[in-house]
Amino acid sequence: MRKYLKVTFWVITGAIGIMMLFSAYSYLGNPEMEQAFKHLGFPSYFRVELAIAKIIGAILLLAPVKGRIKEWVYAGFAFTFISAALAHISVGDPIAVWVAPLVFLVLLTISYALFVKGEHHMQKSNNQ
């Protein structure tokens, strides 16, 4: 993979990982988040489950793991971003609130495309 693509991959992927860790920390440590989850119609325990899933996902996204595990992380984060946008839309939140997860979905898609390109490049190199 070309150097600028590798740098782009790590900048975008790092930003997603950091954002997911920050939101997980916020879910667990910010009392206002409990109200936000109630506003969206979710039970309180879901906030804790989602925080734990985000921590695990962020670690696996940034760790040097290969194959299906990484694919599942990307899929899980895609579901999370889509579900967040839909949840905010369904309760009538302003566009600025629900467009943020969609922006991260676009970044996640770019990260995934670069990940696949890098994996393909690595396989090609190993076969030669």
C-alpha positions as CSV (number, residue, x, y, z in Angstrom):
1,M,0.0,0.0,0.0
2,R,1.3,3.4,-0.8
3,K,2.6,5.4,2.1
4,Y,0.0,8.2,1.8
5,L,-2.8,5.6,1.7
6,K,-1.4,3.9,4.8
7,V,-1.2,7.3,6.6
8,T,-4.7,8.2,5.5
9,F,-5.9,4.8,6.8
10,W,-4.3,5.3,10.2
11,V,-5.5,8.9,10.6
12,I,-9.1,8.0,9.8
13,T,-9.1,4.7,11.7
14,G,-7.4,6.3,14.7
15,A,-10.0,9.1,14.8
16,I,-12.8,6.5,14.8
17,G,-11.1,4.5,17.5
18,I,-10.5,7.5,19.7
19,M,-14.1,8.8,19.1
20,M,-15.5,5.4,20.1
21,L,-13.4,5.2,23.2
22,F,-14.4,8.8,24.2
23,S,-18.1,8.1,23.7
24,A,-17.8,4.9,25.7
25,Y,-16.1,6.8,28.5
26,S,-18.9,9.4,28.3
27,Y,-21.6,6.7,28.4
28,L,-20.1,5.4,31.6
29,G,-18.9,8.6,33.3
30,N,-21.3,11.3,32.3
31,P,-24.6,11.3,34.2
32,E,-26.2,13.3,31.4
33,M,-25.8,10.4,29.1
34,E,-28.4,8.4,31.1
35,Q,-30.9,11.1,30.3
36,A,-29.9,11.1,26.7
37,F,-30.5,7.4,26.4
38,K,-33.9,7.8,28.1
39,H,-34.7,10.6,25.5
40,L,-34.0,8.1,22.8
41,G,-36.2,5.5,24.4
42,F,-33.4,3.0,25.4
43,P,-33.2,1.3,28.8
44,S,-30.3,2.3,31.1
45,Y,-28.5,-1.0,30.8
46,F,-28.2,-0.5,27.0
47,R,-25.9,2.4,27.6
48,V,-23.5,0.2,29.6
49,E,-23.7,-2.6,27.0
50,L,-23.0,-0.2,24.2
51,A,-20.0,1.4,26.1
52,I,-18.4,-2.0,26.6
53,A,-19.0,-3.0,23.0
54,K,-17.4,0.3,21.8
55,I,-14.3,-0.3,24.0
56,I,-13.8,-3.8,22.7
57,G,-14.5,-2.7,19.1
58,A,-12.1,0.2,19.3
59,I,-9.3,-2.0,20.7
60,L,-9.9,-4.5,18.0
61,L,-10.1,-1.9,15.3
62,L,-6.7,-0.4,16.3
63,A,-5.0,-3.7,17.2
64,P,-3.1,-5.7,14.6
65,V,-5.7,-8.4,14.2
66,K,-6.5,-9.9,10.8
67,G,-9.4,-11.4,8.9
68,R,-13.0,-11.9,10.1
69,I,-12.6,-10.3,13.5
70,K,-11.7,-7.0,12.0
71,E,-14.6,-7.4,9.5
72,W,-17.0,-7.9,12.3
73,V,-15.7,-4.8,14.1
74,Y,-16.3,-2.7,10.9
75,A,-19.8,-4.2,10.6
76,G,-20.6,-3.6,14.2
77,F,-19.6,0.0,14.1
78,A,-21.5,0.5,10.8
79,F,-24.7,-0.8,12.6
80,T,-24.0,1.4,15.5
81,F,-23.6,4.6,13.4
82,I,-26.7,3.8,11.3
83,S,-28.7,2.9,14.4
84,A,-27.6,6.1,16.2
85,A,-28.7,8.3,13.2
86,L,-32.1,6.5,13.0
87,A,-32.6,6.8,16.8
88,H,-32.0,10.6,16.7
89,I,-34.2,11.0,13.6
90,S,-37.0,9.0,15.2
91,V,-37.2,11.3,18.2
92,G,-37.0,14.5,16.1
93,D,-33.6,15.6,17.1
94,P,-32.0,18.4,15.0
95,I,-30.0,17.5,11.9
96,A,-26.7,18.4,13.6
97,V,-27.3,15.6,16.1
98,W,-28.1,12.8,13.7
99,V,-25.8,13.8,10.9
100,A,-22.7,13.2,13.0
101,P,-23.0,9.4,13.1
102,L,-23.5,9.5,9.3
103,V,-20.2,11.4,8.9
104,F,-18.5,8.8,11.0
105,L,-20.1,6.1,8.8
106,V,-18.5,7.7,5.8
107,L,-15.1,7.8,7.5
108,L,-15.6,4.1,8.6
109,T,-16.4,3.2,5.0
110,I,-13.2,4.9,3.8
111,S,-11.2,3.1,6.6
112,Y,-12.7,-0.2,5.6
113,A,-11.9,0.3,1.9
114,L,-8.3,1.1,2.7
115,F,-8.2,-1.9,5.1
116,V,-9.4,-4.2,2.3
117,K,-6.9,-2.7,-0.1
118,G,-4.1,-3.2,2.4
119,E,-5.1,-6.8,3.1
120,H,-5.3,-7.5,-0.6
121,H,-1.8,-5.9,-1.1
122,M,-0.4,-8.0,1.7
123,Q,-1.9,-11.3,0.2
124,K,-0.5,-10.4,-3.1
125,S,3.0,-9.7,-1.6
126,N,2.9,-13.0,0.3
127,N,2.0,-15.0,-2.8
128,Q,4.9,-13.7,-4.8
